[in-house]
Amino acid sequence: MNGSAPLGRVLGVPLRVHWSAPVLVLFLGLGLAGQTLPAWVPGRSRAVYDTAGLIGALLLIASLLLHEAAHALTARRFGVRVDDITVWGLGGVTRMGRPATPGGELTVALAGPLASLVTGGVAVAAGFGAREVLGWEVPAAVLVWTGWLNVLLAAFNLLPAAPLDGGRVLQAAVWWRGGDRERAERVAGRAGQGAGLALAAAGFAMVVYGDDSGLWLALVGLFVWSAAIAQVRRAALVGALRGVRVGRLMSAAPEAVPEWLTVERFLAASAGRGQRAVVPLVDFEGRPSGVVDARRLALVPAGRRDEVRLRDAAVPLTRCTLAAPDDELVAVLERAGATPPVLVVQDGRLVGVVSAETISRAALQRLPERTHRAS
């Protein structure tokens, strides 16, 4: 979801809009105004169709937000962290933590499709009412279109394939039956890979036979396939690292550097010593204040290196991933916004660093061991 901008809150949950969201509005609006409405309610002007198409597209976007908000609110009831909701070119995405039980996983997964079914039923009923009671044919057509798409959205999301809601239902069932969360995620992920490829193939076939709407289906299929691959890989990584403590993987912290040094002075002092990827910084009292990527310092214009201080080019400590040596690595990485490297702090002092390369290497080393045990 890189390229998203904040846009307020929905029921207390931060809302973000991806740059591709206007493409979704345009796609939906043009389809409704150019094809559906002229077929359902002929004889209206182009302006009426265009206006109704835009309103219908915005109504569907609002219903997507209701779908995602239902996930978010239900997750919060189960004590699950909810980071944000993002609207983008293929719908909506809610970033959240993982429920602690199969029942919680199942309930959170079903909340979205249920909200879409309710929204769809209300919209269809309102559409028929608007036509029969008030005689509003165009608004009625827009409401019925919105309602049926919500029903289709609910049905599509219930396909048993990750990352769709149906995939999470499948995951909850396998988890409940076998007690192995990571295995359940892999099963749902592999189902998602198959479903994604099938959807993409169906979409491309529609395009070949002259139905341009198949392009959207193909893009959705490719997204499902890609996200499912990521889920399978993530489940394997988490399973391999389950139970590993941070202190076991940390390397000794590199020598900290005063944050007030200029980039010019730091580069001159470190010349010939080898490039360190992560350089921890300390403040005047010797406490960790952030980290700087030494490789990025070379991007600072030569004419400004004697002006820019390391703290100006650093990631502040508030945005770093911190952990104690006894913390479980998986729990640390599941925190909101957690990304390697992990700074290991004890008694207010930096004692070690766990890099992304170290994490990947440890997971690869442990995967054969876990596979042998499972067999």
N, C-alpha and C positions, 0 to 999 in steps of 0.2 A: 504493500500500500504506500510505497514511496511516491511523493508527489501529491499528498493529501493536505488539505488546509482545514484548520478548525472552523466550525460554524455553530457555536453555541452548544446547547445540551438538549437531550431528549430524555425526560423523566429522570434528570440528574446524571445521565450518562453522557460523556463528551461525544459530540457529533463531529465527524470529519467528512469532507467531500473531496473525492479524488478528481483529478483533472479530466478523467474520462466520463464523469457523470453527465455532463451536457450531451455527450454522444448518445447516451442511453435515452435521455429526454427527446433528442432529435429523432432517433430511430423509432421510438414509440409514437411520438406525435405525428410523424410523417405517415407511418403505417395506418394510424387511426384516421387521419384527415384525408389521406389519398386513396384508401381502399375500403376500409370497413364502413365508415359513415356514409359515403356515397352509395354503397350497396344496401345498407340498412335503411337510410333515410334519404332517398334521392330528391333532387330538385332544389337543394339549398345552394347558396352562393359559396364561392371559394373562401371568403372571409369567415363565414360561419363554420365551415369545415376546419379551417386552420385554427380558429380560436378554440373550438371544441376539442380538436386534437391536442393542443397544448394543455388545456385543462385536464383532459383524460390522462396525459402522460404524467402531469404533476400529481394527480390523484393516485396513480399507480406507484409513484415514488413514495408518496406518503404511506401507502399501504405496505411497501417494503420496509419502511421505518418501523411501522407497527409490528411487523414480523420480527425484526431484529430486537426491538424493544421488549417484546415478550420473552425472547431468549435471555436478554440482559436482566430483566426483573426477576425471572424465575431463578436464574443463576445466583443472584444476590440473596434470594430466600434460602438458598442452600449454602450460603457463606462463601460463594465462589467470587474471586476477584474479577471485576469487569473493567477493562481498560478503555474501550471506546467502540463506537459504531461508525463504520465508513460506508458511504454510498459511492459506488463506482460503476464502470461501464457495463458490468454483468450482474448488477443487483446490489446486495448489501452484505457486509461482513461484520460480525461482532467479535472483537478480540477479548478473550477471557481466559481465566485459569481453567483447571480441570476439576470437575466434581469428584468428591472423595469416594463415592459409592456408585455401583451400577444403577441403583434407583434414581439417584440424583442425575446421572448422565441421561437416563431415559426421559425423565421429566423435563429437563432443560431442552433436550432435543425435540420433544413433541410440542413444546410451548409455541414455537414459531408456526409450524403448519396449522395448529389449532387456531391461532390468531388469524391466519390467512383464510381459513375456512369460514370463521365467523364474519370477518370483513367481507368476504365474497358473498355470503348469504345475505348480509344486510344491504350490500350494494345492489344485488340483483332484485331484492324485494323493493328497495327504494326506486329502482328504475322502472319496474312494472307499475308501481304506485304512481310515479310521476306521469307515466303515459296514460294510464286508465283514468286517474282522478283529475289530473291537471291538464292533460293533453300536451305535455312537453315532450315532443318526440326526440329532438336532438339531445337534451340533457338525459332523457331516459336511456337512449342508446349508449351514451358515454358511461352511465352508471352500470348498465348491464355488461358492457365490455370490461369495465374495471372489475366487476364482480366475478365474471367467468375467468379472467386472467388470474385473479387471486385463488380461485379454486384449482386452476391448472398449476399455479405456483406451489400450492400445498401438495398436490399429487406428485409433481416433479421432485420436490424436496424429500418426499418419503421414499424415493428409490433407495434400496439398500446399498449405498455406495458412498464412501467418504469422499469429499468432506460434506456431502449433503446431510440433511437431518436424518434421513433414513439410514445413512451409514453410521451415524451415532447411535441410532436405535439398535442396529446390528451389533455394533461394538458393545453396547450395554448388555445385550443378550449373551454374547460370547463371554464377556467378562464375568457376568453373573454365573454362568454355567461352569466355567473353567477356573475362575479365580485369578487369571493372569491378565492384567490390564494391558501390558505391552503386546501380548499375543493377540488380544482382541483388537487392538489398534491396527496391527499388521493385517489381520483378516479383513477388516473394513477397508483398509487402504488398498489391498489387492483387488477387492471388489470394485473400488472406485477407479482403479486403473482400467479394468475391463470395461466398465460402464462409460468412462470418459472416451475411450477409443471408439466404442460403439456409437456414442452420440456424435463424435467428430466425423466418423465415416458416414453416418446418416445425413448429417448436415452438408457435407461435401457432395453427396449424391443428389440432394435436393437442388443444390446450386447447378450441378451439371444438367439437371433436367429442367432448368429454367426458373426455379423458385429461389429468389434472392434471400428470403428469410432464413434459408438453410445456413447462410453464413453466420448468423447469430448463434444457431444451434451448434455449429462446428466450433465456434469460439468458446462456448460454454463447455463443450466436451473436452477441448484441449485444457481449459482451466481445471476441470474436474480431474483429468488425468495427471496434470502437473501437481496439483495439490495432494492427490492421493500418493504419488511417489514421495513427496516430502513427508507425508505422515508415516509411511512405511519406514523411511530412513530415520525419522525422529524416534519412532518406537524402538527401532533397533539400537539407536544411540542411548536412549534412556534405559533400556533393559540392560545394556552392557555396563552402564555406569551406576546402576542402582546399588546403593550401599557404600559407594566409594566416598571417602572423606576428602575434604579439600586439602588437608595437610599432606595426604599421601601423594598428591600430584604436584604440589607447589614446588617451584624452584626458588632458590634463594633470591630475595629481592635485590635487584641491581642497586648500586649506590645511588641514593637520592641526590637530587640537584636542587639548589636554591631556586625558588620560583622567580626571583627578581633578576636573575641573570638575563642578559640580552641574547638573542638568537646568535648574533655574531660571536659573542664570547664563548657560548656553549659549543658552537661548531668548531671554533679554533681549538678549544681545550680537548675536544673529543676526536680531533683528526688523528688518524693512525691507530686508534684504539679499537676499531671495529664498530659497526653500526648496531646500536641497540634499538630493537623495535619499540619497546615501551620504556619510557624514562619517567620514574616517579618524581614528583616535586614535593618540596617541604616549604613551610612558611617560616617566618622569623623565629618561631618557637620550636621548630623542628618537627611539627606535626604534618602528616600527609595532607596535601592540598589539591592534588590532582595528578594527572598523567599527561604526557605529551608523546606523540608518535614522532620519533626522531626522523623518520623518512619524510614526513610532511614538512619538516622545518626547511628542507631544501627548496620548497615551493615559495617560501617567503622571498619577495624581491630583494636582490642584493643591496639595493640602495636603502632598504628599510630595516635590515637586519640589526643595525646598531641602535634602532629605536624600539623595535618590538621585543617585549620581554616574554620569557617562556610561559608565564601565566596567561598571557594574552592569546597564545596559540594552543593552550592546554584544554583538556576535558576536565572540568571542575570535579571535585570529589563527590558532589551531590549527584552527578550523572554517571559516576563509576559504579561498577558492581563490586561490593565489599562482602567479605566473608571472614569468619573465624576458622582456624585450622580444624576444629572438630565439626564444622557444619557439613552436611551431606551435599555433595556437588550438585546432584539433580535438583534438590530443593532450592539451592541458590540460583540455578539457571532458570527455574520456573517463576522467579519473581518478575514483577512488572518491569519491563525495560531492561532486564538483565542481559548483558552481552559480554563475552570475553574481551579483554583479559579480566580475570578476577583478581582483585587486590586483597591479599590476606593480611588482616590487621589484628594485632593482639596488644592489649593494654595501650591502645592509641598509637602504636608504632607499626609501620609496614614491615612484615616479616617474610613475605613471599609473594609470588605472582603465579597465576595459572593462566597460560595462554591458550588460544583456540587450537594451536597446533598440538599442544600437550594433551588437550581433551580428546581430539580426534585420534591421536596415536594410542592413548589409553583405551579408547573404545574399540579400536581395531584389534588391539592385543587381547582384549577380553571377549570379543565376539566368538572366536573359535572355542574358547573355554565354555561359554554359555551354550553354544550349539551342541557341544559334546555332552553336556549335562542333560540338555533337553532330550537328546536322542536316547 
